[in-house]
């Protein structure tokens, strides 16, 4: 199953076009997340947008997109690295009722205080350095509306997005208007030509429907839309799902809790069960697992009743 990002430039280099289709990577990401269909759709659309943006970053790091508000959905957050490794999660409020059909505003922006955050986070930041972060009000009824608003008003970059997702796949198409070259190359004629190219690409993309985005491969989609245009194509880029949670990391977290606390949970529940806060992957530790966590740590003393393993 394809997990491909394809990138193109128009012949005059004035418009960038990117097409994305994820199947197995997206299904892997949803495997441990039990979310209502409408939330899966929003999460998938934001995931597609993050990959499309991450495909253009020029540093070793990641793009993080976050939708946050006081509606039934508390948080939708996606991260994609420059290597196109993706992870995504959504958090609902307790006892939240998610209707079968509702807008982005209804789900996340009930009090009109919702926020859309874009963060660029280099992998190797100097001590004390903070990632670049842009925060704007949550605008529009779709994920694409929110991101287009952000790109236009915060980055001064004309961007159009068409996004679609379900529980099997997510996909997207992005147009971005490239900055014109500086003088003397930028003439009224080149500006007019760039304007015409931008309008032409938008007109073609406006014919796209969500069903086509999900059903068609990027190659098929691009042929349908731009078969008359001699686009400059770049190498395909593979996208993968990656959450850094591991059993070893969870074990370290339990060690930090201390043996007495772990033993208390074990006595109350019979096992220690941990779900990754990001991808939802479950990790279970039984009595033997928990005892082995502290065998090599002389700083820990056995809790009363925990016994000793020889």
Beta strands, then each sheet from edge to edge (+ up, - down):
strand 1: 3-9
strand 2: 15-22
strand 3: 61-68
strand 4: 73-81
strand 5: 85-92
strand 6: 115-122
strand 7: 132-137
strand 8: 159-165
strand 9: 170-177
strand 10: 232-233
strand 11: 237-238
strand 12: 240-241
strand 13: 272-275
strand 14: 282-285
sheet 1: 8+ 9- 2+ 1- 10+
sheet 2: 8+ 9- 2+ 1- 11+
sheet 3: 7+ 6- 3+ 4- 5+ 12+
sheet 4: 13+ 14-
end
